[in-house]
């Protein structure tokens, strides 16, 4: 099963996350299939390849719990 989830990057005290498509059993940091863009928690900015993400979700992939909360919070603004 494929999952769309967060992979932490950046340095200490300045994190950012890549939103990646990965197999649910593999590590998000090294085992990803495709990077679907990024999320900066300091500025709450989400950059997405929306059409690609929607394609994966409609076909077979599931969002992680934390990513679904972030996207719901961001879409309400």
N, CA, C and O atoms as CSV, one atom per row, in Angstrom:
chain,resi,resn,atom,element,x,y,z
A,1,UNK,N,N,0.841,-1.173,0.000
A,1,UNK,CA,C,0.000,0.000,0.000
A,1,UNK,C,C,0.893,1.246,0.000
A,1,UNK,O,O,1.890,1.312,0.719
A,2,UNK,N,N,0.525,2.204,-0.798
A,2,UNK,CA,C,1.275,3.457,-0.885
A,2,UNK,C,C,0.699,4.494,0.076
A,2,UNK,O,O,-0.513,4.559,0.284
A,3,UNK,N,N,1.570,5.291,0.648
A,3,UNK,CA,C,1.177,6.373,1.553
A,3,UNK,C,C,1.818,7.668,1.105
A,3,UNK,O,O,2.931,7.671,0.578
A,4,UNK,N,N,1.126,8.754,1.310
A,4,UNK,CA,C,1.677,10.094,1.116
A,4,UNK,C,C,1.927,10.626,2.513
A,4,UNK,O,O,0.993,10.792,3.297
A,5,UNK,N,N,3.200,10.897,2.829
A,5,UNK,CA,C,3.534,11.310,4.185
A,5,UNK,C,C,4.685,12.294,4.210
A,5,UNK,O,O,5.253,12.637,3.173
A,6,UNK,N,N,5.023,12.745,5.414
A,6,UNK,CA,C,6.057,13.753,5.605
A,6,UNK,C,C,7.417,13.100,5.822
A,6,UNK,O,O,7.523,12.068,6.484
A,7,UNK,N,N,8.447,13.706,5.264
A,7,UNK,CA,C,9.825,13.291,5.484
A,7,UNK,C,C,10.591,14.518,5.959
A,7,UNK,O,O,10.682,15.511,5.237
A,8,UNK,N,N,11.146,14.458,7.176
A,8,UNK,CA,C,11.803,15.627,7.767
A,8,UNK,C,C,13.140,15.900,7.090
A,8,UNK,O,O,13.903,14.983,6.785
A,9,UNK,N,N,13.398,17.167,6.867
A,9,UNK,CA,C,14.672,17.623,6.295
A,9,UNK,C,C,15.029,18.921,7.009
A,9,UNK,O,O,14.347,19.324,7.951
A,10,UNK,N,N,16.077,19.561,6.569
A,10,UNK,CA,C,16.497,20.797,7.199
A,10,UNK,C,C,17.566,20.535,8.237
A,10,UNK,O,O,18.174,19.465,8.266
A,11,UNK,N,N,17.788,21.513,9.081
A,11,UNK,CA,C,18.787,21.354,10.124
A,11,UNK,C,C,18.161,21.600,11.482
A,11,UNK,O,O,16.968,21.888,11.580
A,12,UNK,N,N,18.946,21.489,12.506
A,12,UNK,CA,C,18.455,21.649,13.864
A,12,UNK,C,C,17.854,23.047,14.044
A,12,UNK,O,O,18.459,24.052,13.672
A,13,UNK,N,N,16.671,23.086,14.612
A,13,UNK,CA,C,15.912,24.307,14.884
A,13,UNK,C,C,15.373,24.996,13.626
A,13,UNK,O,O,14.719,26.031,13.745
A,14,UNK,N,N,15.620,24.468,12.439
A,14,UNK,CA,C,15.075,25.040,11.197
A,14,UNK,C,C,14.535,23.912,10.318
A,14,UNK,O,O,15.067,23.666,9.236
A,15,UNK,N,N,13.492,23.230,10.767
A,15,UNK,CA,C,13.001,22.074,10.014
A,15,UNK,C,C,12.156,22.483,8.818
A,15,UNK,O,O,11.574,23.567,8.790
A,16,UNK,N,N,12.100,21.611,7.849
A,16,UNK,CA,C,11.066,21.637,6.839
A,16,UNK,C,C,10.812,20.192,6.443
A,16,UNK,O,O,11.634,19.313,6.703
A,17,UNK,N,N,9.689,19.958,5.823
A,17,UNK,CA,C,9.297,18.599,5.499
A,17,UNK,C,C,9.058,18.475,4.002
A,17,UNK,O,O,8.501,19.373,3.371
A,18,UNK,N,N,9.490,17.346,3.443
A,18,UNK,CA,C,9.134,16.998,2.080
A,18,UNK,C,C,7.900,16.113,2.158
A,18,UNK,O,O,7.817,15.228,3.010
A,19,UNK,N,N,6.957,16.348,1.283
A,19,UNK,CA,C,5.776,15.499,1.201
A,19,UNK,C,C,6.087,14.465,0.131
A,19,UNK,O,O,6.257,14.812,-1.038
A,20,UNK,N,N,6.164,13.184,0.527
A,20,UNK,CA,C,6.637,12.139,-0.364
A,20,UNK,C,C,5.610,11.026,-0.519
A,20,UNK,O,O,4.773,10.800,0.355
A,21,UNK,N,N,5.694,10.340,-1.648
A,21,UNK,CA,C,4.920,9.139,-1.913
A,21,UNK,C,C,5.845,7.965,-1.654
A,21,UNK,O,O,6.915,7.878,-2.256
A,22,UNK,N,N,5.450,7.063,-0.768
A,22,UNK,CA,C,6.308,5.955,-0.397
A,22,UNK,C,C,5.495,4.712,-0.076
A,22,UNK,O,O,4.297,4.793,0.196
A,23,UNK,N,N,6.152,3.572,-0.109
A,23,UNK,CA,C,5.552,2.326,0.348
A,23,UNK,C,C,5.385,2.420,1.863
A,23,UNK,O,O,6.259,2.966,2.535
A,24,UNK,N,N,4.304,1.912,2.410
A,24,UNK,CA,C,4.019,2.131,3.836
A,24,UNK,C,C,5.020,1.456,4.765
A,24,UNK,O,O,5.110,1.845,5.930
A,25,UNK,N,N,5.769,0.471,4.309
A,25,UNK,CA,C,6.731,-0.210,5.168
A,25,UNK,C,C,8.134,0.373,5.074
A,25,UNK,O,O,8.975,0.079,5.923
A,26,UNK,N,N,8.403,1.182,4.075
A,26,UNK,CA,C,9.741,1.752,3.905
A,26,UNK,C,C,9.880,3.071,4.658
A,26,UNK,O,O,8.893,3.733,4.979
A,27,UNK,N,N,11.119,3.430,4.927
A,27,UNK,CA,C,11.400,4.700,5.588
A,27,UNK,C,C,11.075,5.850,4.643
A,27,UNK,O,O,11.406,5.796,3.459
A,28,UNK,N,N,10.438,6.877,5.157
A,28,UNK,CA,C,10.063,8.024,4.328
A,28,UNK,C,C,11.280,8.810,3.883
A,28,UNK,O,O,11.246,9.477,2.849
A,29,UNK,N,N,12.359,8.738,4.656
A,29,UNK,CA,C,13.529,9.536,4.356
A,29,UNK,C,C,14.313,9.009,3.150
A,29,UNK,O,O,14.851,9.797,2.372
A,30,UNK,N,N,14.382,7.686,2.988
A,30,UNK,CA,C,15.206,7.119,1.922
A,30,UNK,C,C,14.429,6.282,0.917
A,30,UNK,O,O,14.903,6.088,-0.203
A,31,UNK,N,N,13.269,5.788,1.273
A,31,UNK,CA,C,12.568,4.857,0.409
A,31,UNK,C,C,11.437,5.452,-0.387
A,31,UNK,O,O,10.517,4.728,-0.770
A,32,UNK,N,N,11.466,6.736,-0.651
A,32,UNK,CA,C,10.321,7.345,-1.329
A,32,UNK,C,C,10.376,7.132,-2.837
A,32,UNK,O,O,11.443,6.939,-3.420
A,33,UNK,N,N,9.207,7.173,-3.445
A,33,UNK,CA,C,9.056,7.006,-4.887
A,33,UNK,C,C,9.116,8.358,-5.580
A,33,UNK,O,O,9.787,8.517,-6.600
A,34,UNK,N,N,8.405,9.332,-5.013
A,34,UNK,CA,C,8.344,10.654,-5.627
A,34,UNK,C,C,8.134,11.721,-4.563
A,34,UNK,O,O,7.420,11.500,-3.585
A,35,UNK,N,N,8.758,12.877,-4.753
A,35,UNK,CA,C,8.546,14.024,-3.871
A,35,UNK,C,C,7.416,14.858,-4.457
A,35,UNK,O,O,7.493,15.307,-5.601
A,36,UNK,N,N,6.370,15.062,-3.669
A,36,UNK,CA,C,5.199,15.815,-4.136
A,36,UNK,C,C,5.220,17.267,-3.707
A,36,UNK,O,O,4.292,18.010,-4.027
A,37,UNK,N,N,6.216,17.679,-3.017
A,37,UNK,CA,C,6.549,19.065,-2.707
A,37,UNK,C,C,6.955,19.216,-1.274
A,37,UNK,O,O,7.550,18.292,-0.720
A,38,UNK,N,N,6.662,20.350,-0.624
A,38,UNK,CA,C,7.246,20.605,0.693
A,38,UNK,C,C,6.268,21.315,1.621
A,38,UNK,O,O,5.249,21.858,1.194
A,39,UNK,N,N,6.618,21.291,2.918
A,39,UNK,CA,C,5.854,21.963,3.968
A,39,UNK,C,C,6.845,22.598,4.924
A,39,UNK,O,O,7.759,21.935,5.413
A,40,UNK,N,N,6.661,23.894,5.192
A,40,UNK,CA,C,7.513,24.610,6.127
A,40,UNK,C,C,6.696,24.885,7.388
A,40,UNK,O,O,5.783,25.710,7.350
A,41,UNK,N,N,7.003,24.209,8.517
A,41,UNK,CA,C,6.203,24.399,9.726
A,41,UNK,C,C,6.417,25.751,10.404
A,41,UNK,O,O,5.579,26.183,11.195
A,42,UNK,N,N,7.511,26.413,10.107
A,42,UNK,CA,C,7.762,27.713,10.728
A,42,UNK,C,C,6.852,28.794,10.159
A,42,UNK,O,O,6.371,29.655,10.895
A,43,UNK,N,N,6.615,28.752,8.853
A,43,UNK,CA,C,5.734,29.724,8.216
A,43,UNK,C,C,4.362,29.150,7.885
A,43,UNK,O,O,3.491,29.871,7.398
A,44,UNK,N,N,4.162,27.864,8.143
A,44,UNK,CA,C,2.916,27.135,7.843
A,44,UNK,C,C,2.599,27.155,6.347
A,44,UNK,O,O,1.431,27.139,5.959
A,45,UNK,N,N,3.617,27.189,5.521
A,45,UNK,CA,C,3.447,27.245,4.070
A,45,UNK,C,C,3.509,25.837,3.486
A,45,UNK,O,O,4.451,25.087,3.742
A,46,UNK,N,N,2.491,25.491,2.699
A,46,UNK,CA,C,2.429,24.189,2.030
A,46,UNK,C,C,2.502,24.433,0.532
A,46,UNK,O,O,1.676,25.155,-0.026
A,47,UNK,N,N,3.485,23.834,-0.112
A,47,UNK,CA,C,3.605,23.895,-1.562
A,47,UNK,C,C,3.345,22.498,-2.107
A,47,UNK,O,O,4.018,21.544,-1.718
A,48,UNK,N,N,2.370,22.374,-3.007
A,48,UNK,CA,C,1.961,21.060,-3.496
A,48,UNK,C,C,1.934,21.007,-5.005
A,48,UNK,O,O,1.729,22.020,-5.674
A,49,UNK,N,N,2.143,19.815,-5.534
A,49,UNK,CA,C,1.788,19.509,-6.913
A,49,UNK,C,C,0.396,18.899,-6.808
A,49,UNK,O,O,0.234,17.679,-6.818
A,50,UNK,N,N,-0.604,19.770,-6.708
A,50,UNK,CA,C,-1.963,19.371,-6.354
A,50,UNK,C,C,-2.541,18.333,-7.314
A,50,UNK,O,O,-3.166,17.373,-6.864
A,51,UNK,N,N,-2.351,18.499,-8.607
A,51,UNK,CA,C,-2.933,17.559,-9.561
A,51,UNK,C,C,-2.309,16.172,-9.448
A,51,UNK,O,O,-3.007,15.169,-9.605
A,52,UNK,N,N,-1.012,16.099,-9.178
A,52,UNK,CA,C,-0.371,14.797,-9.002
A,52,UNK,C,C,-0.818,14.141,-7.706
A,52,UNK,O,O,-1.060,12.935,-7.672
A,53,UNK,N,N,-0.931,14.923,-6.642
A,53,UNK,CA,C,-1.371,14.375,-5.366
A,53,UNK,C,C,-2.797,13.851,-5.480
A,53,UNK,O,O,-3.092,12.771,-4.968
A,54,UNK,N,N,-3.678,14.582,-6.132
A,54,UNK,CA,C,-5.058,14.137,-6.317
A,54,UNK,C,C,-5.122,12.864,-7.148
A,54,UNK,O,O,-5.952,11.992,-6.891
A,55,UNK,N,N,-4.246,12.757,-8.145
A,55,UNK,CA,C,-4.204,11.549,-8.978
A,55,UNK,C,C,-3.850,10.330,-8.130
A,55,UNK,O,O,-4.496,9.289,-8.252
A,56,UNK,N,N,-2.851,10.440,-7.286
A,56,UNK,CA,C,-2.442,9.320,-6.446
A,56,UNK,C,C,-3.510,8.968,-5.413
A,56,UNK,O,O,-3.760,7.792,-5.149
A,57,UNK,N,N,-4.133,9.979,-4.835
A,57,UNK,CA,C,-5.165,9.724,-3.828
A,57,UNK,C,C,-6.382,9.046,-4.460
A,57,UNK,O,O,-6.948,8.124,-3.872
A,58,UNK,N,N,-6.787,9.489,-5.639
A,58,UNK,CA,C,-7.959,8.901,-6.282
A,58,UNK,C,C,-7.708,7.472,-6.749
A,58,UNK,O,O,-8.647,6.684,-6.852
A,59,UNK,N,N,-6.456,7.129,-7.034
A,59,UNK,CA,C,-6.171,5.782,-7.513
A,59,UNK,C,C,-5.887,4.789,-6.396
A,59,UNK,O,O,-6.568,3.769,-6.299
A,60,UNK,N,N,-4.894,5.062,-5.549
A,60,UNK,CA,C,-4.513,4.009,-4.604
A,60,UNK,C,C,-3.830,4.489,-3.328
A,60,UNK,O,O,-3.778,3.720,-2.368
A,61,UNK,N,N,-3.320,5.669,-3.258
A,61,UNK,CA,C,-2.526,6.105,-2.099
A,61,UNK,C,C,-3.410,6.661,-0.987
A,61,UNK,O,O,-4.514,7.147,-1.236
A,62,UNK,N,N,-2.902,6.580,0.251
A,62,UNK,CA,C,-3.590,7.138,1.402
A,62,UNK,C,C,-2.715,8.215,2.024
A,62,UNK,O,O,-1.487,8.128,1.987
A,63,UNK,N,N,-3.356,9.233,2.599
A,63,UNK,CA,C,-2.634,10.281,3.319
A,63,UNK,C,C,-2.302,9.800,4.728
A,63,UNK,O,O,-3.073,9.059,5.337
A,64,UNK,N,N,-1.161,10.224,5.236
A,64,UNK,CA,C,-0.860,9.950,6.631
A,64,UNK,C,C,-1.750,10.836,7.495
A,64,UNK,O,O,-2.305,11.828,7.023
A,65,UNK,N,N,-1.876,10.467,8.758
A,65,UNK,CA,C,-2.752,11.203,9.666
A,65,UNK,C,C,-2.271,12.639,9.866
A,65,UNK,O,O,-3.073,13.572,9.843
A,66,UNK,N,N,-0.972,12.816,10.059
A,66,UNK,CA,C,-0.439,14.165,10.289
A,66,UNK,C,C,-0.566,15.042,9.047
A,66,UNK,O,O,-0.861,16.231,9.161
A,67,UNK,N,N,-0.352,14.480,7.881
A,67,UNK,CA,C,-0.466,15.252,6.646
A,67,UNK,C,C,-1.919,15.631,6.367
A,67,UNK,O,O,-2.185,16.733,5.888
A,68,UNK,N,N,-2.850,14.748,6.656
A,68,UNK,CA,C,-4.253,15.084,6.423
A,68,UNK,C,C,-4.699,16.232,7.330
A,68,UNK,O,O,-5.508,17.063,6.918
A,69,UNK,N,N,-4.173,16.287,8.583
A,69,UNK,CA,C,-4.494,17.396,9.481
A,69,UNK,C,C,-3.917,18.711,8.960
A,69,UNK,O,O,-4.575,19.750,9.022
A,70,UNK,N,N,-2.701,18.664,8.454
A,70,UNK,CA,C,-2.059,19.869,7.912
A,70,UNK,C,C,-2.816,20.392,6.704
A,70,UNK,O,O,-3.044,21.595,6.582
A,71,UNK,N,N,-3.206,19.492,5.809
A,71,UNK,CA,C,-3.931,19.907,4.595
A,71,UNK,C,C,-5.319,20.434,4.948
A,71,UNK,O,O,-5.788,21.390,4.331
A,72,UNK,N,N,-5.976,19.828,5.924
A,72,UNK,CA,C,-7.295,20.321,6.330
A,72,UNK,C,C,-7.191,21.714,6.942
A,72,UNK,O,O,-8.020,22.582,6.668
A,73,UNK,N,N,-6.186,21.922,7.759
A,73,UNK,CA,C,-5.963,23.247,8.380
A,73,UNK,C,C,-5.645,24.292,7.316
A,73,UNK,O,O,-6.100,25.433,7.398
A,74,UNK,N,N,-4.858,23.890,6.312
A,74,UNK,CA,C,-4.436,24.814,5.264
A,74,UNK,C,C,-5.579,25.135,4.306
A,74,UNK,O,O,-5.660,26.260,3.814
A,75,UNK,N,N,-6.457,24.183,4.029
A,75,UNK,CA,C,-7.546,24.428,3.090
A,75,UNK,C,C,-8.638,25.299,3.698
A,75,UNK,O,O,-9.397,25.931,2.965
A,76,UNK,N,N,-8.732,25.344,5.036
A,76,UNK,CA,C,-9.744,26.161,5.676
A,76,UNK,C,C,-9.408,27.647,5.647
A,76,UNK,O,O,-10.284,28.479,5.881
A,77,UNK,N,N,-8.156,27.994,5.365
A,77,UNK,CA,C,-7.735,29.402,5.338
A,77,UNK,C,C,-8.112,30.060,4.049
A,77,UNK,O,O,-7.835,31.244,3.855
